[in-house]
Amino acid sequence: ADIPVIPDLEEVQEEDLAMQVAAPPSVQVNRVLTYHDLDKDLMKYAAFQTLDGEVDLKLLTKVLAPEHELREDDVSWDWNHLFTEVSSELATEWDLGQSERED
C-alpha cells in the first residue's frame, strides 16, 4: 500500500484544471443614455436636485442650457488673425474710454 503509483496520462489531463478555460459570463448590455434622457432624469428625480442633502440645486437645474445650445462647430484658429482681432478690439475700447474721459 506504500508503493507510489504513476498516474496514467489520461487521468492527469482530466484533473488538470489550470489548462481549462472557463466560459465567459453572459452579461446583459444596457444601452447608453443620451443627453436627452439624462436631462429628463435630472428633472424627474429629487435625488439630483440636492447636493449632500443640504444644497438645493433646483434653481441651477432650471437655468442649465440645453445641449443643442452648447454645441459649437470646430473652427481652426490662426494666431496672426486672432491677435489682430483682439488687439483691434482692445484699441477700440481704449479709444472709447479716452473719449469718454475727455467729455
All heavy atoms as an XYZ file, in Angstrom:
831
protein
N       0.819     -1.186      0.000
C       0.000      0.000      0.000
C       0.865      1.252      0.000
O       0.390      2.309     -0.358
C      -0.925      0.012      1.194
N       2.143      1.140      0.415
C       3.024      2.277      0.478
C       3.781      2.508     -0.811
O       4.605      3.408     -0.902
C       4.043      2.094      1.610
C       3.368      2.109      2.974
O       2.281      2.701      3.054
O       3.942      1.561      3.912
N       3.495      1.757     -1.834
C       4.203      1.889     -3.102
C       3.526      2.996     -3.912
O       2.318      2.958     -4.158
C       4.182      0.571     -3.885
C       4.799     -0.533     -3.062
C       4.858      0.723     -5.230
C       4.672     -1.907     -3.680
N       4.308      4.047     -4.325
C       3.698      5.112     -5.143
C       3.319      4.601     -6.519
O       4.012      3.769     -7.101
C       4.788      6.165     -5.231
C       6.052      5.494     -4.861
C       5.708      4.258     -4.055
N       2.230      5.110     -7.023
C       1.720      4.699     -8.319
C       1.872      5.851     -9.297
O       1.541      6.995     -8.985
C       0.237      4.280     -8.215
C      -0.333      3.893     -9.563
C       0.070      3.174     -7.219
N       2.373      5.572    -10.461
C       2.495      6.592    -11.503
C       1.139      6.689    -12.201
O       0.635      5.695    -12.723
C       3.595      6.234    -12.506
C       4.946      6.161    -11.791
C       3.634      7.263    -13.637
C       6.077      5.676    -12.663
N       0.541      7.888    -12.217
C      -0.792      8.015    -12.829
C      -0.710      7.909    -14.350
O       0.305      8.212    -14.960
C      -1.260      9.396    -12.404
C      -0.012     10.134    -12.102
C       1.012      9.136    -11.663
N      -1.823      7.501    -14.922
C      -1.921      7.452    -16.381
C      -2.053      8.869    -16.921
O      -2.541      9.775    -16.243
C      -3.123      6.627    -16.816
C      -2.980      5.158    -16.488
O      -1.823      4.680    -16.376
O      -4.021      4.506    -16.338
N      -1.635      9.063    -18.143
C      -1.688     10.381    -18.783
C      -3.127     10.875    -18.905
O      -3.406     12.054    -18.723
C      -1.008     10.324    -20.148
C      -0.889     11.645    -20.893
C      -0.106     12.659    -20.078
C      -0.252     11.447    -22.243
N      -4.068     10.003    -19.174
C      -5.479     10.401    -19.315
C      -6.031     10.941    -18.001
O      -6.789     11.911    -17.977
C      -6.309      9.218    -19.802
C      -5.955      8.789    -21.215
C      -6.658      7.507    -21.603
O      -7.317      6.887    -20.744
O      -6.537      7.131    -22.774
N      -5.641     10.342    -16.873
C      -6.109     10.799    -15.574
C      -5.557     12.186    -15.244
O      -6.244     13.034    -14.695
C      -5.700      9.802    -14.495
C      -6.388      8.467    -14.592
C      -5.843      7.474    -13.578
O      -4.998      7.870    -12.742
O      -6.274      6.321    -13.611
N      -4.296     12.437    -15.609
C      -3.674     13.730    -15.334
C      -4.346     14.816    -16.152
O      -4.597     15.922    -15.664
C      -2.158     13.664    -15.627
C      -1.540     15.048    -15.514
C      -1.476     12.691    -14.687
N      -4.667     14.543    -17.396
C      -5.306     15.553    -18.250
C      -6.702     15.892    -17.748
O      -7.134     17.024    -17.838
C      -5.360     15.059    -19.698
C      -4.017     15.083    -20.381
C      -4.088     14.534    -21.799
O      -5.070     13.922    -22.188
N      -3.019     14.749    -22.550
N      -7.406     14.944    -17.214
C      -8.747     15.209    -16.700
C      -8.693     16.047    -15.420
O      -9.555     16.861    -15.167
C      -9.470     13.888    -16.434
C      -9.855     13.144    -17.690
C     -10.480     11.786    -17.372
O     -10.684     11.481    -16.186
O     -10.768     11.054    -18.327
N      -7.677     15.851    -14.599
C      -7.579     16.546    -13.329
C      -6.945     17.937    -13.442
O      -7.086     18.756    -12.548
C      -6.757     15.707    -12.346
C      -7.436     14.419    -11.951
C      -6.563     13.573    -11.044
O      -5.465     14.040    -10.666
O      -6.984     12.468    -10.697
N      -6.242     18.215    -14.518
C      -5.550     19.487    -14.660
C      -6.544     20.583    -15.041
O      -6.878     20.781    -16.195
C      -4.443     19.365    -15.706
C      -3.561     20.592    -15.744
O      -3.652     21.401    -14.798
O      -2.791     20.744    -16.698
N      -7.007     21.316    -14.035
C      -7.995     22.367    -14.264
C      -7.355     23.667    -14.744
O      -8.033     24.541    -15.271
C      -8.791     22.631    -12.986
C      -9.601     21.450    -12.463
C     -10.269     21.828    -11.143
C     -10.621     20.990    -13.468
N      -6.050     23.801    -14.539
C      -5.378     25.029    -14.933
C      -5.370     25.203    -16.445
O      -5.291     26.320    -16.949
C      -3.955     25.042    -14.396
N      -5.443     24.134    -17.175
C      -5.414     24.211    -18.633
C      -6.798     24.429    -19.230
O      -6.933     24.653    -20.415
C      -4.804     22.935    -19.217
C      -3.360     22.690    -18.784
S      -2.264     24.033    -19.240
C      -2.263     23.863    -21.001
N      -7.818     24.368    -18.410
C      -9.171     24.547    -18.912
C      -9.540     26.024    -18.888
O      -9.122     26.775    -18.010
C     -10.165     23.757    -18.080
C      -9.973     22.264    -18.204
C     -10.995     21.503    -17.378
O     -11.859     22.107    -16.752
N     -10.891     20.193    -17.389
N     -10.305     26.442    -19.842
C     -10.762     27.820    -19.944
C     -12.231     27.874    -19.566
O     -13.036     27.118    -20.106
C     -10.550     28.369    -21.371
C     -11.076     29.779    -21.480
C      -9.091     28.289    -21.748
N     -12.543     28.768    -18.647
C     -13.931     28.920    -18.219
C     -14.728     29.651    -19.287
O     -14.211     30.499    -20.008
C     -13.993     29.693    -16.909
N     -15.978     29.332    -19.369
C     -16.861     30.019    -20.314
C     -17.067     31.449    -19.835
O     -17.163     31.703    -18.630
C     -18.190     29.288    -20.399
N     -17.095     32.424    -20.741
C     -17.291     33.814    -20.318
C     -18.694     34.013    -19.750
O     -19.636     33.353    -20.162
C     -17.106     34.613    -21.607
C     -17.406     33.647    -22.692
C     -16.993     32.299    -22.187
N     -18.824     34.904    -18.792
C     -20.156     35.152    -18.223
C     -21.032     35.865    -19.238
O     -20.558     36.624    -20.070
C     -19.869     36.043    -17.019
C     -18.585     36.710    -17.346
C     -17.799     35.733    -18.173
N     -22.285     35.574    -19.161
C     -23.217     36.269    -20.047
C     -23.736     37.497    -19.317
O     -24.304     37.408    -18.242
C     -24.375     35.351    -20.440
O     -25.077     34.956    -19.286
N     -23.461     38.664    -19.893
C     -23.855     39.927    -19.288
C     -24.815     40.627    -20.229
O     -24.554     40.741    -21.425
C     -22.616     40.816    -19.039
C     -23.026     42.151    -18.471
C     -21.644     40.110    -18.126
N     -25.896     41.103    -19.674
C     -26.847     41.839    -20.481
C     -26.335     43.263    -20.667
O     -26.015     43.954    -19.702
C     -28.211     41.857    -19.803
C     -29.269     42.560    -20.610
C     -30.610     42.561    -19.896
O     -30.693     42.248    -18.719
N     -31.640     42.923    -20.614
N     -26.209     43.706    -21.895
C     -25.697     45.038    -22.190
C     -26.859     46.014    -22.214
O     -27.819     45.838    -22.957
C     -24.962     45.047    -23.549
C     -24.487     46.451    -23.869
C     -23.815     44.074    -23.520
N     -26.731     47.034    -21.373
C     -27.752     48.081    -21.354
C     -27.338     49.186    -22.312
O     -26.154     49.436    -22.522
C     -27.917     48.655    -19.947
C     -28.432     47.613    -18.978
O     -29.149     46.706    -19.354
N     -28.037     47.732    -17.722
N     -28.291     49.875    -22.867
C     -27.973     50.946    -23.798
C     -27.431     52.151    -23.045
O     -27.708     52.357    -21.874
C     -29.193     51.339    -24.620
C     -30.285     52.004    -23.821
C     -31.485     52.344    -24.709
N     -32.479     53.054    -23.956
C     -32.523     54.357    -23.812
N     -31.633     55.111    -24.395
N     -33.456     54.932    -23.098
N     -26.643     52.927    -23.714
C     -26.061     54.132    -23.131
C     -27.101     55.245    -23.192
O     -27.744     55.456    -24.219
C     -24.789     54.533    -23.901
C     -24.215     55.817    -23.347
C     -23.772     53.418    -23.839
N     -27.248     55.954    -22.091
C     -28.233     57.029    -22.032
C     -27.786     58.227    -22.861
O     -26.615     58.568    -22.891
C     -28.448     57.467    -20.588
C     -29.089     56.439    -19.662
C     -29.131     56.972    -18.242
C     -30.477     56.080    -20.123
N     -28.733     58.863    -23.505
C     -28.455     60.071    -24.277
C     -28.547     61.284    -23.356
O     -29.025     61.196    -22.226
C     -29.465     60.235    -25.418
O     -30.770     60.386    -24.847
C     -29.456     59.024    -26.349
N     -28.070     62.428    -23.852
C     -28.184     63.659    -23.073
C     -29.649     63.983    -22.775
O     -29.990     64.466    -21.704
C     -27.552     64.834    -23.817
C     -26.058     64.858    -23.743
C     -25.286     64.698    -24.877
C     -25.396     65.066    -22.535
C     -23.905     64.725    -24.816
C     -24.028     65.096    -22.464
C     -23.284     64.929    -23.599
O     -21.933     64.962    -23.544
N     -30.506     63.713    -23.730
C     -31.930     63.995    -23.541
C     -32.482     63.163    -22.381
O     -33.217     63.682    -21.531
C     -32.685     63.708    -24.836
C     -34.140     64.024    -24.768
N     -34.604     65.316    -24.678
C     -35.233     63.224    -24.761
C     -35.932     65.292    -24.620
N     -36.325     64.029    -24.668
N     -32.128     61.860    -22.340
C     -32.584     61.002    -21.249
C     -32.032     61.473    -19.910
O     -32.737     61.478    -18.897
C     -32.150     59.553    -21.490
C     -32.827     58.942    -22.705
O     -33.916     59.423    -23.082
O     -32.259     57.991    -23.270
N     -30.769     61.895    -19.897
C     -30.175     62.379    -18.660
C     -30.844     63.663    -18.182
O     -31.040     63.859    -16.981
C     -28.674     62.606    -18.853
C     -27.838     61.347    -19.069
C     -26.420     61.725    -19.428
C     -27.869     60.455    -17.844
N     -31.202     64.532    -19.124
C     -31.901     65.761    -18.759
C     -33.252     65.460    -18.126
O     -33.645     66.072    -17.138
C     -32.089     66.666    -19.974
C     -30.803     67.343    -20.402
O     -29.868     67.406    -19.586
O     -30.740     67.792    -21.559
N     -33.976     64.510    -18.712
C     -35.275     64.134    -18.160
C     -35.119     63.539    -16.768
O     -35.887     63.848    -15.868
C     -35.987     63.136    -19.075
C     -36.617     63.778    -20.288
C     -37.649     62.879    -20.928
C     -36.970     61.786    -21.712
N     -37.878     60.949    -22.478
N     -34.106     62.680    -16.580
C     -33.871     62.088    -15.265
C     -33.488     63.143    -14.246
O     -33.868     63.053    -13.074
C     -32.779     61.020    -15.345
C     -33.241     59.747    -16.033
O     -34.474     59.600    -16.218
O     -32.388     58.918    -16.376
N     -32.736     64.130    -14.660
C     -32.316     65.194    -13.755
C     -33.523     65.944    -13.209
O     -33.576     66.281    -12.029
C     -31.370     66.159    -14.472
C     -30.801     67.291    -13.640
C     -29.864     66.740    -12.572
C     -30.067     68.274    -14.525
N     -34.495     66.202    -14.063
C     -35.673     66.942    -13.629
C     -36.639     66.047    -12.843
O     -37.369     66.521    -11.993
C     -36.406     67.531    -14.835
C     -35.600     68.547    -15.584
S     -35.131     69.897    -14.514
C     -34.101     70.828    -15.594
N     -36.616     64.747    -13.125
C     -37.588     63.840    -12.536
C     -37.235     63.435    -11.102
O     -38.093     63.393    -10.230
C     -37.711     62.580    -13.391
C     -38.823     61.653    -12.941
C     -38.864     60.314    -13.639
C     -38.578     60.298    -15.085
N     -38.682     58.961    -15.685
N     -35.983     63.135    -10.857
C     -35.597     62.575     -9.564
C     -35.121     63.661     -8.608
O     -34.245     64.447     -8.928
C     -34.503     61.519     -9.743
C     -34.959     60.360    -10.578
C     -34.421     60.132    -11.837
C     -35.951     59.494    -10.120
C     -34.844     59.075    -12.608
C     -36.381     58.436    -10.883
C     -35.825     58.224    -12.124
O     -36.249     57.185    -12.899
N     -35.683     63.659     -7.425
C     -35.335     64.666     -6.423
C     -33.916     64.459     -5.891
O     -33.318     65.379     -5.356
C     -36.336     64.627     -5.275
N     -33.375     63.258     -6.038
C     -32.027     62.989     -5.537
C     -30.992     63.837     -6.258
O     -29.952     64.164     -5.710
C     -31.698     61.514     -5.708
N     -31.277     64.190     -7.510
C     -30.345     65.009     -8.277
C     -30.547     66.502     -8.023
O     -29.816     67.310     -8.557
C     -30.501     64.742     -9.777
C     -30.088     63.359    -10.172
C     -30.989     62.521    -10.792
C     -28.813     62.898     -9.933
C     -30.613     61.246    -11.168
C     -28.423     61.634    -10.308
C     -29.328     60.799    -10.921
N     -31.535     66.853     -7.232
C     -31.820     68.261     -7.023
C     -31.252     68.795     -5.717
O     -31.435     69.948     -5.393
C     -33.330     68.492     -7.100
C     -33.867     68.202     -8.484
C     -35.358     68.462     -8.598
O     -35.996     68.857     -7.650
N     -35.895     68.240     -9.774
N     -30.566     67.933     -4.960
C     -29.876     68.397     -3.767
C     -28.468     67.821     -3.759
O     -28.232     66.731     -4.281
C     -30.597     67.968     -2.476
O     -30.680     66.548     -2.449
C     -31.972     68.584     -2.366
N     -27.552     68.538     -3.182
C     -26.166     68.102     -3.079
C     -25.857     67.876     -1.610
O     -25.994     68.794     -0.796
C     -25.231     69.151     -3.667
C     -23.751     68.839     -3.663
C     -23.471     67.613     -4.523
C     -22.966     70.018     -4.177
N     -25.475     66.671     -1.275
C     -25.188     66.285      0.116
C     -26.385     66.495      1.025
O     -26.229     66.658      2.227
C     -23.981     67.048      0.675
C     -22.694     66.693     -0.027
O     -22.616     65.572     -0.565
O     -21.780     67.531     -0.035
N     -27.569     66.506      0.470
C     -28.771     66.672      1.281
C     -28.955     68.067      1.836
O     -29.898     68.327      2.562
N     -28.051     68.992      1.509
C     -28.117     70.332      2.080
C     -28.272     71.427      1.038
O     -29.013     72.370      1.229
C     -26.840     70.610      2.885
C     -26.638     69.673      4.043
C     -25.316     69.884      4.735
O     -24.610     70.843      4.377
O     -24.980     69.097      5.627
N     -27.565     71.324     -0.071
C     -27.557     72.374     -1.078
C     -28.658     72.089     -2.098
O     -28.692     71.039     -2.723
C     -26.180     72.447     -1.777
C     -26.178     73.539     -2.826
C     -25.072     72.660     -0.765
N     -29.537     73.047     -2.269
C     -30.659     72.911     -3.196
C     -30.201     73.282     -4.605
O     -29.765     74.405     -4.850
C     -31.804     73.816     -2.759
C     -33.069     73.588     -3.561
O     -33.123     72.599     -4.319
O     -34.002     74.389     -3.424
N     -30.289     72.339     -5.537
C     -29.854     72.564     -6.914
C     -31.005     72.835     -7.871
O     -30.808     72.884     -9.077
C     -29.059     71.348     -7.409
C     -27.795     71.002     -6.638
C     -27.174     69.736     -7.174
C     -26.812     72.145     -6.692
N     -32.203     73.023     -7.356
C     -33.362     73.235     -8.219
C     -33.214     74.472     -9.089
O     -33.553     74.453    -10.265
C     -34.639     73.316     -7.390
C     -35.017     72.001     -6.747
C     -36.243     72.148     -5.878
C     -36.508     70.870     -5.106
N     -37.573     71.030     -4.141
N     -32.715     75.557     -8.518
C     -32.536     76.782     -9.307
C     -31.506     76.567    -10.411
O     -31.675     77.046    -11.528
C     -32.115     77.944     -8.405
C     -33.166     78.439     -7.428
C     -32.576     79.504     -6.512
C     -34.362     78.993     -8.179
N     -30.450     75.857    -10.091
C     -29.419     75.591    -11.092
C     -29.965     74.734    -12.227
O     -29.713     75.011    -13.399
C     -28.217     74.904    -10.445
C     -27.103     74.491    -11.393
C     -26.467     75.717    -12.032
C     -26.057     73.672    -10.655
N     -30.720     73.697    -11.898
C     -31.237     72.815    -12.946
C     -32.251     73.518    -13.834
O     -32.417     73.136    -14.982
C     -31.868     71.548    -12.335
O     -32.902     71.930    -11.432
C     -30.834     70.710    -11.622
N     -32.899     74.547    -13.328
C     -33.865     75.283    -14.154
C     -33.188     76.135    -15.210
O     -33.753     76.387    -16.266
C     -34.753     76.171    -13.282
C     -35.752     75.398    -12.463
C     -36.595     76.329    -11.617
C     -37.552     75.548    -10.741
N     -38.331     76.421     -9.869
N     -31.979     76.610    -14.946
C     -31.317     77.522    -15.874
C     -30.175     76.871    -16.654
O     -29.451     77.563    -17.369
C     -30.778     78.771    -15.134
C     -31.924     79.566    -14.556
C     -29.786     78.391    -14.065
N     -30.009     75.565    -16.523
C     -28.980     74.883    -17.314
C     -29.321     74.976    -18.794
O     -30.470     74.815    -19.188
C     -28.860     73.420    -16.904
C     -28.189     73.140    -15.570
C     -28.244     71.648    -15.259
C     -26.758     73.609    -15.578
N     -28.325     75.233    -19.605
C     -28.538     75.349    -21.044
C     -28.673     73.956    -21.658
O     -27.950     73.037    -21.281
C     -27.364     76.079    -21.689
N     -29.594     73.796    -22.599
C     -29.725     72.500    -23.266
C     -28.510     72.210    -24.150
O     -27.752     73.110    -24.517
C     -30.990     72.632    -24.101
C     -31.327     74.068    -24.129
C     -30.595     74.747    -23.022
N     -28.349     70.949    -24.468
C     -27.167     70.510    -25.212
C     -27.033     71.201    -26.567
O     -25.942     71.614    -26.956
C     -27.230     68.997    -25.415
C     -26.098     68.463    -26.238
C     -26.320     67.044    -26.707
O     -27.410     66.490    -26.476
O     -25.391     66.518    -27.318
N     -28.132     71.367    -27.302
C     -28.039     71.941    -28.650
C     -27.548     73.387    -28.624
O     -27.003     73.877    -29.598
C     -29.371     71.818    -29.393
C     -30.473     72.654    -28.819
N     -31.271     72.224    -27.781
C     -30.893     73.898    -29.138
C     -32.142     73.165    -27.484
N     -31.942     74.196    -28.291
N     -27.725     74.084    -27.506
C     -27.215     75.447    -27.406
C     -25.722     75.479    -27.106
O     -25.066     76.482    -27.346
C     -27.971     76.216    -26.329
C     -29.409     76.529    -26.691
C     -30.120     77.301    -25.610
O     -29.461     77.739    -24.639
O     -31.350     77.459    -25.710
N     -25.192     74.397    -26.577
C     -23.785     74.347    -26.213
C     -22.889     73.818    -27.320
O     -21.683     74.027    -27.290
C     -23.606     73.465    -24.972
C     -24.348     73.922    -23.732
C     -24.160     72.927    -22.611
C     -23.883     75.298    -23.298
N     -23.458     73.151    -28.276
C     -22.661     72.584    -29.366
C     -22.147     73.696    -30.267
O     -22.889     74.591    -30.652
C     -23.504     71.624    -30.214
C     -23.940     70.387    -29.501
C     -22.862     69.379    -29.552
N     -23.303     68.171    -28.874
C     -22.515     67.205    -28.562
N     -21.246     67.263    -28.885
N     -22.967     66.149    -27.932
N     -20.861     73.638    -30.584
C     -20.256     74.607    -31.480
C     -19.467     73.862    -32.548
O     -18.933     72.793    -32.294
C     -19.301     75.532    -30.720
C     -19.973     76.442    -29.738
C     -18.967     77.349    -29.032
O     -17.756     77.184    -29.246
O     -19.419     78.215    -28.267
N     -19.396     74.454    -33.716
C     -18.595     73.877    -34.775
C     -17.123     74.099    -34.459
O     -16.743     75.118    -33.878
C     -18.932     74.510    -36.126
C     -20.371     74.209    -36.544
O     -20.881     73.142    -36.162
O     -20.956     75.050    -37.251
N     -16.294     73.142    -34.853
C     -14.861     73.295    -34.664
C     -14.323     74.303    -35.668
O     -14.576     74.204    -36.861
C     -14.145     71.953    -34.849
C     -14.472     70.977    -33.738
O     -14.837     71.436    -32.646
O     -14.346     69.765    -33.965
N     -13.626     75.285    -35.158
C     -13.058     76.329    -36.002
C     -11.561     76.376    -35.724
O     -11.144     76.455    -34.557
C     -13.699     77.703    -35.681
C     -13.071     78.796    -36.510
C     -15.197     77.648    -35.895
N     -10.766     76.326    -36.777
C      -9.322     76.409    -36.569
C      -8.929     77.874    -36.375
O      -9.499     78.768    -36.982
C      -8.574     75.812    -37.751
O      -8.898     76.513    -38.936
N      -7.965     78.093    -35.499
C      -7.514     79.441    -35.183
C      -6.189     79.719    -35.867
O      -5.289     78.893    -35.891
C      -7.319     79.612    -33.690
C      -8.590     79.622    -32.897
C      -9.853     79.515    -33.352
C      -8.699     79.737    -31.480
N     -10.750     79.560    -32.327
C     -10.063     79.695    -31.160
C      -7.791     79.872    -30.467
C     -10.525     79.790    -29.861
C      -8.260     79.964    -29.174
C      -9.610     79.927    -28.876
N      -6.090     80.905    -36.409
C      -4.832     81.383    -36.964
C      -4.310     82.434    -35.995
O      -5.007     83.412    -35.691
C      -5.065     81.981    -38.363
C      -3.813     82.573    -38.952
O      -2.722     82.038    -38.686
O      -3.926     83.588    -39.669
N      -3.099     82.247    -35.486
C      -2.561     83.127    -34.454
C      -2.542     84.579    -34.905
O      -2.958     85.466    -34.166
C      -1.167     82.662    -34.045
C      -0.462     83.672    -33.204
C       0.576     84.458    -33.561
C      -0.782     84.049    -31.861
N       0.941     85.288    -32.539
C       0.114     85.060    -31.469
C      -1.746     83.636    -30.956
C       0.084     85.657    -30.219
C      -1.767     84.234    -29.711
C      -0.862     85.231    -29.347
N      -2.066     84.844    -36.094
C      -1.958     86.231    -36.567
C      -3.329     86.898    -36.667
O      -3.506     88.044    -36.259
C      -1.245     86.282    -37.920
C       0.208     85.879    -37.802
O       0.836     86.094    -36.776
N       0.739     85.270    -38.853
N      -4.288     86.178    -37.202
C      -5.646     86.718    -37.341
C      -6.261     86.972    -35.966
O      -6.872     88.025    -35.721
C      -6.508     85.755    -38.153
C      -7.900     86.239    -38.370
N      -8.899     86.027    -37.464
C      -8.448     86.954    -39.394
C     -10.020     86.567    -37.908
N      -9.776     87.137    -39.072
N      -6.111     86.015    -35.056
C      -6.682     86.156    -33.718
C      -6.035     87.314    -32.958
O      -6.727     88.107    -32.318
C      -6.500     84.847    -32.951
C      -7.138     84.753    -31.574
C      -8.649     84.891    -31.668
C      -6.772     83.449    -30.915
N      -4.722     87.439    -33.044
C      -4.019     88.524    -32.362
C      -4.459     89.880    -32.903
O      -4.706     90.816    -32.133
C      -2.505     88.353    -32.537
C      -1.713     89.419    -31.869
C      -1.538     89.412    -30.494
C      -1.157     90.453    -32.602
C      -0.807     90.401    -29.861
C      -0.424     91.447    -31.990
C      -0.255     91.427    -30.606
N      -4.590     89.998    -34.220
C      -5.013     91.253    -34.830
C      -6.429     91.613    -34.401
O      -6.724     92.772    -34.069
C      -4.943     91.143    -36.366
O      -3.632     90.737    -36.739
C      -5.310     92.439    -37.034
N      -7.310     90.623    -34.369
C      -8.702     90.863    -33.992
C      -8.812     91.332    -32.545
O      -9.493     92.325    -32.247
C      -9.511     89.576    -34.193
C     -10.983     89.709    -33.921
C     -11.727     88.399    -34.173
O     -11.272     87.597    -35.007
O     -12.744     88.205    -33.511
N      -8.123     90.652    -31.638
C      -8.196     91.015    -30.221
C      -7.549     92.377    -29.975
O      -8.094     93.222    -29.248
C      -7.523     89.919    -29.352
C      -7.375     90.381    -27.912
C      -8.326     88.638    -29.410
N      -6.402     92.626    -30.589
C      -5.734     93.915    -30.367
C      -6.556     95.073    -30.928
O      -6.607     96.152    -30.333
C      -4.330     93.910    -30.971
O      -4.380     93.689    -32.352
N      -7.245     94.879    -32.053
C      -8.074     95.962    -32.593
C      -9.284     96.217    -31.703
O      -9.688     97.373    -31.510
C      -8.516     95.645    -34.022
O      -9.384     94.549    -34.048
N      -9.863     95.153    -31.112
C     -10.983     95.354    -30.181
C     -10.527     96.099    -28.934
O     -11.231     96.983    -28.431
C     -11.605     94.008    -29.800
C     -12.425     93.375    -30.907
C     -13.032     92.047    -30.486
O     -13.141     91.787    -29.262
O     -13.395     91.274    -31.380
N      -9.351     95.742    -28.428
C      -8.832     96.437    -27.252
C      -8.533     97.900    -27.563
O      -8.805     98.794    -26.746
C      -7.569     95.734    -26.740
C      -7.783     94.383    -26.081
C      -6.449     93.731    -25.763
C      -8.620     94.523    -24.818
N      -7.980     98.167    -28.732
C      -7.692     99.551    -29.119
C      -8.973    100.355    -29.249
O      -9.041    101.519    -28.832
C      -6.908     99.564    -30.429
N     -10.024     99.751    -29.812
C     -11.312    100.430    -29.950
C     -11.888    100.762    -28.585
O     -12.373    101.875    -28.356
C     -12.293     99.545    -30.749
O     -11.725     99.221    -32.003
C     -13.623    100.239    -30.958
N     -11.846     99.794    -27.655
C     -12.348    100.050    -26.306
C     -11.534    101.132    -25.613
O     -12.075    101.971    -24.898
C     -12.322     98.753    -25.481
C     -13.356     97.733    -25.903
C     -13.270     96.448    -25.091
O     -12.534     96.419    -24.071
O     -13.934     95.478    -25.471
N     -10.222    101.124    -25.805
C      -9.366    102.131    -25.183
C      -9.679    103.526    -25.729
O      -9.753    104.483    -24.983
C      -7.899    101.772    -25.437
C      -6.952    102.637    -24.686
C      -6.669    102.596    -23.364
C      -6.180    103.700    -25.232
N      -5.748    103.554    -23.035
C      -5.424    104.260    -24.167
C      -6.035    104.242    -26.503
C      -4.570    105.320    -24.348
C      -5.164    105.299    -26.674
C      -4.441    105.830    -25.612
N      -9.886    103.613    -27.058
C     -10.242    104.899    -27.667
C     -11.575    105.415    -27.135
O     -11.731    106.602    -26.874
C     -10.297    104.786    -29.190
C      -8.915    104.615    -29.809
O      -7.917    104.944    -29.129
O      -8.843    104.144    -30.965
N     -12.558    104.504    -26.988
C     -13.857    104.927    -26.444
C     -13.714    105.404    -25.002
O     -14.344    106.373    -24.594
C     -14.861    103.770    -26.523
C     -15.371    103.398    -27.905
C     -16.253    102.148    -27.830
C     -16.167    104.555    -28.496
N     -12.877    104.729    -24.225
C     -12.652    105.131    -22.830
C     -11.978    106.491    -22.764
O     -12.306    107.308    -21.902
N     -11.031    106.753    -23.667
C     -10.344    108.036    -23.687
C     -11.303    109.155    -24.058
O     -11.265    110.245    -23.490
C      -9.167    107.993    -24.687
C      -8.023    107.129    -24.248
C      -7.312    107.698    -23.030
O      -7.411    108.872    -22.703
N      -6.603    106.826    -22.335
N     -12.160    108.911    -25.056
C     -13.099    109.950    -25.484
C     -14.136    110.253    -24.408
O     -14.576    111.393    -24.242
C     -13.778    109.577    -26.801
O     -14.573    108.409    -26.619
N     -14.538    109.255    -23.642
C     -15.499    109.474    -22.541
C     -14.865    110.294    -21.429
O     -15.515    111.112    -20.794
C     -16.028    108.136    -22.013
C     -16.961    107.433    -22.963
C     -17.412    106.072    -22.440
O     -16.978    105.663    -21.325
O     -18.188    105.411    -23.134
N     -13.570    110.053    -21.168
C     -12.875    110.807    -20.122
C     -12.718    112.278    -20.508
O     -12.769    113.165    -19.674
C     -11.497    110.201    -19.859
C     -11.558    108.887    -19.129
C     -10.171    108.381    -18.824
N     -10.257    106.983    -18.476
C      -9.304    106.115    -18.641
N      -8.152    106.482    -19.170
N      -9.457    104.859    -18.286
N     -12.512    112.525    -21.789
C     -12.339    113.896    -22.263
C     -13.642    114.668    -22.213
O     -13.645    115.872    -22.013
C     -11.775    113.904    -23.694
C     -10.350    113.408    -23.766
C      -9.881    113.277    -25.204
O     -10.664    113.552    -26.134
O      -8.724    112.888    -25.393
N     -14.762    113.965    -22.396
C     -16.067    114.639    -22.357
C     -16.422    114.910    -20.934
O     -16.804    115.815    -20.382
C     -17.165    113.775    -22.989
C     -16.983    113.613    -24.477
O     -16.255    114.424    -25.070
O     -17.549    112.662    -25.048
